[in-house]
Amino acid sequence: MKKLVTTTVMAASLSVLSLTGCSTTTNGGAIGVDRQQLLLVSSEQVLQLSAQSYNKNIQEARAKGVLDTNKAQLNRLKGIANRLVGQVGVYRPDAAKWNWEVHTIKSDQLNAFVMPGGKIMFYSGIIDKLNLTDDEIAAIMGHEMSHALREHSRERLSREYATQTGIGVAASVFGLSQGQAQLANLAGDFGLSRPHSRTQESEADQIGLELMARAGYNPQAAISLWQKMQRASQGEPPQFLSTHPSSSNRITQLQALMPKVTPLYQKSRR
């Protein structure tokens, strides 16, 4: 039954996807990221939604007195961001004109994120607890900036819309019961949404690695960063249950890319 439902979801989803075109948000760069993306939702819609969420985060952090409390740390991050932003034109020229922002939240969390349009947030814990070098910070920041460049949030919203539409079509056409529809949702999550999220994470690793190398940050720091994260995140879930690649797989993939990005780093240093 599970196989039947999964096949039904896939078929219905494909019927939705066949009505739309695919495109890509960035150039390939030296790494060669050229995957076609499903983009049903407009950039303007995503930016409007994300701006509301971003402003709410800023207001709440400011009200709690945890926003940008360490000026030296904030200036350090801004300096790194400026060098990385100088390289984004390789992937998309328009991004150099975005209103890029960097903020910090005082927290023990090992976390950082980006909002569409180039709004970057670092939690102080990831810098302090892991004792990050500038190169390692550049690895994280380049990764987060890459999510914005590739418009991964827009793509995920588009795929969720397509998947849910497909499930709705399947439920009405094939007369799925409520329990079967729930199973279809679960199958869609593990079979479509989560693997796709891991694809996005891998893309962000690749693009971020090139950005940091071009900006003069040692790409080997991306490996030392994830080794630190691996030690700090014991007990991480199995990869198939996670929206992120496992740390060991991530490190292996980054090592394989070093021959492509090391010459870019060496050139930037000259």
C-alpha positions in Angstrom: 0.0 0.0 0.0 2.8 2.4 0.9 4.4 1.8 -2.5 1.1 2.4 -4.2 0.5 5.7 -2.3 4.0 6.9 -3.0 3.7 6.2 -6.7 0.3 7.9 -6.7 1.8 11.0 -5.0 4.7 11.1 -7.4 2.4 10.7 -10.5 0.0 13.4 -9.3 2.9 15.7 -8.4 4.5 15.2 -11.8 1.2 16.2 -13.4 1.5 19.5 -11.6 5.2 19.9 -12.5 4.5 19.2 -16.1 2.4 22.3 -16.3 5.3 24.6 -15.2 8.8 25.4 -16.5 12.1 25.0 -14.7 14.9 27.5 -14.6 18.0 28.3 -12.6 18.7 31.3 -10.4 22.5 31.4 -10.7 25.4 30.9 -13.1 27.4 27.7 -12.6 30.6 29.2 -11.4 33.9 27.2 -11.3 32.2 24.5 -9.3 29.5 23.9 -11.9 26.3 24.1 -10.0 23.7 24.0 -12.8 20.7 22.1 -11.5 17.3 23.3 -12.9 15.0 24.6 -10.2 11.2 24.5 -9.9 10.1 28.1 -9.2 6.4 28.4 -9.0 6.5 31.3 -6.4 7.8 34.7 -7.4 10.8 36.3 -5.8 8.7 39.3 -4.8 6.3 37.1 -2.8 9.1 35.3 -1.0 10.9 38.6 -0.2 7.7 40.1 1.2 7.0 37.0 3.4 10.6 36.8 4.6 10.9 40.5 5.4 8.0 40.2 7.9 9.7 37.2 9.6 13.1 38.9 9.6 11.8 42.2 11.1 10.0 40.2 13.8 13.2 38.4 14.6 15.1 41.6 14.8 12.5 43.3 17.0 12.3 40.4 19.4 16.1 40.1 19.7 16.4 43.8 20.3 13.6 43.7 23.0 15.4 40.9 24.8 18.7 42.8 24.7 20.5 40.1 22.7 20.9 41.8 19.3 24.4 42.9 18.3 25.7 43.0 21.9 29.3 42.4 20.9 30.4 45.2 18.6 33.8 43.8 17.9 32.3 40.5 16.9 29.7 42.2 14.7 32.4 44.3 13.0 34.4 41.1 12.4 31.5 39.5 10.7 30.7 42.5 8.6 34.3 42.6 7.4 34.1 39.0 6.3 30.7 39.6 4.7 32.1 42.5 2.6 34.8 40.4 1.1 32.3 37.6 0.3 29.7 39.9 -1.2 32.5 41.2 -3.5 32.5 37.7 -5.1 28.7 37.0 -5.6 28.7 38.4 -9.1 30.3 35.2 -10.3 27.0 33.5 -9.6 24.5 36.3 -10.1 25.5 39.9 -10.9 22.3 41.4 -9.5 23.2 40.1 -6.0 26.0 42.6 -5.6 23.4 45.3 -5.4 21.3 43.5 -2.7 20.9 45.2 0.7 23.1 42.6 2.5 22.9 42.8 6.3 24.7 41.0 9.1 23.5 40.7 12.7 24.3 38.7 15.8 22.2 37.2 18.5 23.7 36.5 21.9 22.9 32.8 22.4 24.7 29.5 23.2 23.2 27.9 20.1 25.5 26.7 17.4 23.6 28.2 14.6 23.5 30.8 11.8 20.9 31.4 9.0 20.1 33.6 6.1 16.9 35.1 4.9 16.0 35.7 1.3 17.6 38.9 -0.1 20.8 38.6 1.9 19.9 39.0 5.6 22.5 37.0 7.6 22.2 36.1 11.3 24.9 34.5 13.5 24.4 33.2 16.9 27.3 34.1 19.1 27.6 30.5 20.4 28.8 29.1 17.1 31.7 31.6 17.1 32.6 31.4 20.7 32.1 27.7 21.5 33.8 26.5 18.4 36.5 29.2 18.6 36.1 29.9 14.9 38.8 31.5 12.8 38.0 34.1 10.2 38.3 31.4 7.5 35.9 29.1 9.3 33.4 31.9 9.8 33.7 32.6 6.0 32.9 29.0 5.4 29.6 29.3 7.3 28.8 32.7 5.9 29.5 31.6 2.3 27.3 28.6 2.8 24.4 30.8 4.1 24.9 33.4 1.4 24.7 30.6 -1.2 21.2 29.7 0.1 20.1 33.3 -0.7 21.8 33.4 -4.1 20.2 30.1 -5.2 16.8 31.3 -3.7 16.4 28.0 -1.9 13.5 29.3 0.2 11.6 30.2 -2.9 12.4 26.8 -4.4 11.3 24.9 -1.3 8.0 26.9 -1.1 7.4 26.0 -4.8 8.1 22.3 -4.2 5.9 22.2 -1.1 3.1 23.8 -3.1 3.5 21.3 -6.0 3.7 18.4 -3.6 0.6 19.4 -1.6 -1.3 20.1 -4.8 -0.3 16.7 -6.1 -1.5 15.0 -2.9 -4.8 16.9 -3.1 -5.3 15.8 -6.7 -4.5 12.2 -5.7 -6.9 12.2 -2.8 -9.8 13.5 -5.0 -9.0 11.4 -8.1 -8.1 8.1 -6.4 -10.4 8.4 -3.4 -7.7 8.2 -0.7 -8.9 7.9 2.9 -7.6 10.3 5.6 -5.1 7.7 6.8 -3.9 7.1 3.3 -3.5 10.8 2.7 -1.5 11.1 5.9 0.8 8.3 4.6 1.1 10.1 1.3 2.2 13.2 3.2 4.8 11.2 5.1 6.0 9.5 1.9 6.3 12.9 0.2 8.2 14.3 3.1 10.9 11.6 3.2 10.8 10.9 -0.6 10.7 14.5 -1.9 11.1 17.3 0.6 14.0 16.0 2.8 16.2 14.7 0.0 15.7 17.9 -1.9 16.7 19.9 1.2 19.9 17.8 1.4 20.5 18.7 -2.3 20.2 22.4 -1.4 22.6 22.0 1.5 25.1 20.4 -0.7 24.8 23.1 -3.3 25.3 25.8 -0.6 28.4 24.0 0.6 29.8 24.0 -3.0 29.0 27.6 -3.8 30.1 28.8 -0.4 33.4 27.0 -0.9 34.0 28.9 -4.1 32.9 32.2 -2.7 35.3 31.9 0.3 38.2 30.8 -1.9 37.7 33.7 -4.3 37.5 36.1 -1.4 40.9 34.9 -0.1 39.8 32.6 2.7 41.4 29.2 2.9 38.9 26.6 1.6 40.5 24.0 3.9 38.8 25.8 6.7 35.5 24.4 5.6 36.7 21.0 6.5 38.1 22.0 9.9 34.8 23.7 10.5 32.7 20.6 9.9 35.1 18.5 11.9 34.4 20.9 14.8 30.7 20.7 14.2 30.9 16.9 14.1 32.6 16.8 17.5 30.1 19.2 18.9 27.0 17.5 17.5 27.4 13.9 18.6 24.2 11.8 18.2 23.1 13.6 14.9 20.2 11.8 13.3 20.6 9.3 10.4 21.1 11.2 7.1 17.9 10.0 5.5 15.9 11.6 8.4 17.7 14.9 8.2 17.5 17.9 5.9 21.2 18.2 6.2 23.9 15.9 4.9 25.8 14.0 7.6 29.0 15.7 8.8 31.1 12.9 7.5 29.5 13.0 4.0 29.8 16.7 4.0 33.5 16.6 4.7 34.1 13.9 2.0 32.3 16.1 -0.6 34.3 19.2 0.4 37.6 17.3 0.2 36.7 16.2 -3.4 36.2 19.9 -4.4 39.5 21.1 -3.2 41.3 20.7 -6.6 38.7 23.1 -8.1 38.8 25.8 -5.5 42.4 25.8 -4.3 43.7 27.5 -7.5 41.0 30.2 -6.9 42.3 30.8 -3.4 45.9 30.9 -4.5 45.1 33.4 -7.2 43.2 35.6 -4.7 46.2 35.6 -2.4 48.5 36.8 -5.2 
